[in-house]
Amino acid sequence: MRAIKSTVMSLPSTPLSPTFVFHLFCLFLLIIYIFFSDTITDDKVRSLLLRKQYMTFTELIQIFWPKIENLRTKEVKDGIVRKLATVLRRLNIEEKTINGKKHIKLKGT
């Protein structure tokens, strides 16, 4: 019988920096948020817009904003904004300015 040589991976001799561990943890939380969070769909946005007469875009962002503090990054917010923009383009919405703020609602409601 022939013996198979294997190399054993050794742990790094220097400890990991705390910033690296923190960034790794944030990446882990981001992956968990992406896979297990509520996704932004046409039906969810439509039901939210049907609940209130008028709603600002900022209020919509706050609804889909992550509850976990470490996940509240600019990249996550940009993703939410892009997804909401594509969903709102598909929906039949009208815009109205109230007190200097742009509000949106579904047409015909």
C-alpha positions in Angstrom: 0.0 0.0 0.0 1.3 3.4 -1.0 1.3 6.2 1.5 -0.1 9.5 0.3 1.7 12.7 1.4 -0.5 15.5 2.5 0.4 19.0 3.6 -1.2 20.3 6.7 -2.3 23.8 6.6 -0.9 25.7 9.5 -2.5 28.7 11.2 -0.8 32.0 10.7 1.8 32.8 13.3 0.8 36.4 13.6 -2.6 37.2 15.1 -5.3 38.8 12.9 -5.7 42.5 13.3 -8.9 43.7 15.0 -9.9 45.8 12.0 -9.7 42.7 9.7 -11.8 40.7 12.1 -14.4 43.6 12.2 -14.6 43.8 8.4 -14.9 40.1 8.1 -17.8 40.2 10.7 -19.5 43.0 8.8 -19.2 41.1 5.5 -20.7 38.1 7.3 -23.7 40.2 8.5 -24.2 41.7 5.1 -24.4 38.2 3.5 -26.9 37.1 6.1 -28.9 40.3 5.5 -29.0 39.8 1.7 -30.1 36.2 2.0 -32.6 36.4 4.8 -34.0 39.9 4.6 -37.2 41.0 3.0 -36.7 41.6 -0.6 -38.1 44.7 -2.3 -40.9 43.5 -4.7 -43.5 45.3 -6.7 -46.2 43.9 -4.5 -44.6 45.0 -1.2 -44.1 48.6 -2.5 -47.6 48.7 -3.9 -49.1 47.6 -0.6 -47.1 50.2 1.3 -48.2 52.9 -1.1 -51.9 51.8 -0.8 -51.7 52.2 3.0 -50.9 55.9 3.0 -52.3 58.7 0.9 -48.9 60.1 0.1 -45.4 58.8 1.0 -41.9 60.2 0.5 -39.1 58.3 -1.1 -37.2 58.6 2.2 -40.0 56.9 4.1 -39.9 54.0 1.7 -36.1 53.7 2.1 -36.6 53.7 5.9 -39.0 50.8 5.7 -36.5 48.6 3.9 -33.5 49.9 5.8 -31.8 47.1 7.8 -32.5 46.9 11.5 -29.0 45.7 12.3 -26.8 48.7 12.9 -23.6 47.2 11.3 -25.5 46.7 8.0 -26.4 50.3 7.6 -23.8 51.1 5.1 -23.8 53.4 2.1 -23.6 50.4 -0.3 -26.7 48.8 1.2 -28.6 52.1 1.0 -27.5 52.6 -2.6 -28.8 49.1 -3.4 -32.1 49.8 -1.8 -32.4 53.1 -3.7 -31.6 51.4 -7.0 -34.1 48.6 -6.4 -36.9 51.0 -5.3 -36.2 53.2 -8.4 -36.7 50.2 -10.7 -39.8 49.1 -8.9 -41.3 52.6 -8.9 -40.7 52.9 -12.7 -42.8 49.8 -13.2 -45.6 51.0 -11.0 -48.1 53.6 -12.1 -47.2 56.5 -9.7 -47.8 60.2 -9.5 -45.7 62.7 -7.8 -46.8 65.8 -5.8 -44.8 68.4 -3.9 -46.1 69.0 -0.4 -44.2 71.5 1.9 -41.2 71.4 -0.4 -40.9 67.6 -0.3 -41.7 65.3 -3.2 -44.4 62.7 -2.3 -45.5 59.8 -4.4 -48.7 57.7 -4.5 -50.3 55.2 -6.8 -52.4 56.7 -9.6 -56.1 56.0 -9.2 -56.0 55.7 -5.4 
